[in-house]
């Protein structure tokens, strides 16, 4: 069923696409065609040309086609990868400016940038979903577009139940632990569970031994995957997603944001410009070290590993976003949760995860409700649901600002989102 497959990449102009191609070639996945789709013709040409050089260098027989049409990327594809950034990097920067103005801690999926990206992506996903239902109803869909959790949930709500959400955070956490303890990544496993970007592990095992008690002492605090105070790590005794820092250390993060000369979106824009210049050089075949500085590095590893498991029925453990269906007892069945899972005979099976750690249980449940309000707002054109979402999200500290903020969010995004807010 998953032999000689076609992969359609929506948003193939992403700077991460070469990493994916490299892994497909390294793993010698049974792929016959990859369709590169992007609305940015310049980026599309740069990334497709690099992919052709990579494939030629590997001596594998994979054809690469380019298109600016969603339909062309979808029709006949066995795997459809969704990684668009609607509004490009500039709209992320505009979101950050709004969060900055209202002194709300922010990063790509937290607070205003998360909501802005969700609102912009929904109309595009409505169009894509209709095309998938008509032209590739049995395709496996992998969503990496942020905010990955709410967008994966939305795709399920509108009928694309073959969708999984993929993220680099869990595999990068595993990689960080392996580096700290100087062991191969394959020897590290963990009971990772929660929502995308809001998950935690109450066990991190190396060859069966729980190393969490030692991790707080060994980790270099302040590094990306350990941005917490020693007190937080010692008290919680959890392996926390780094995104919790925006809630557990919100005042400190906000002070840092106010002091910075450039927002993360502005930094990423400059970084991507440099990466695209490297990619456009005819001699470029291998991935530059610079890519590791771009948040999201290793996402392609999740995608390539998943495709490999669909093709080989191996027992690789994937940390992915799937419907809960009783996996975590304190969350509704329809909630999309991030948990360990395996693929067998073309089906995904979450590994039994029990329940959420007590420390994050109420927070995760609360954020699941926040995302439900986002989704009901766009499905029912109900602006009051967005106000309720802001009231529930702890990072929005004062409800009195919600009306003015939401009006500005819709004004800034008028080219991408129908203004249903009132």
Secondary structure as UniProt FT lines:
FT   STRAND          5..10
FT   TURN            11..13
FT   TURN            15..16
FT   HELIX           17..26
FT   TURN            27..28
FT   STRAND          31..37
FT   HELIX           41..58
FT   STRAND          63..67
FT   HELIX           70..74
FT   TURN            75..76
FT   STRAND          79..82
FT   TURN            86..87
FT   HELIX           88..101
FT   TURN            102..103
FT   TURN            108..109
FT   HELIX           112..135
FT   TURN            137..138
FT   STRAND          140..143
FT   HELIX           148..157
FT   TURN            158..159
FT   TURN            161..162
FT   STRAND          163..165
FT   HELIX           169..181
FT   HELIX           185..187
FT   STRAND          188..195
FT   TURN            196..197
FT   STRAND          198..206
FT   TURN            207..208
FT   STRAND          209..210
FT   HELIX           212..218
FT   TURN            221..222
FT   HELIX           224..226
FT   HELIX           230..236
FT   STRAND          239..240
FT   HELIX           242..244
FT   HELIX           245..248
FT   HELIX           250..259
FT   HELIX           264..279
FT   TURN            282..283
FT   HELIX           289..293
FT   TURN            295..298
FT   HELIX           299..312
FT   STRAND          318..323
FT   TURN            325..326
FT   TURN            329..330
FT   TURN            333..334
FT   STRAND          336..344
FT   TURN            345..346
FT   STRAND          347..350
FT   HELIX           358..380
FT   HELIX           383..392
FT   TURN            394..395
FT   HELIX           399..401
FT   HELIX           402..412
FT   TURN            413..416
//
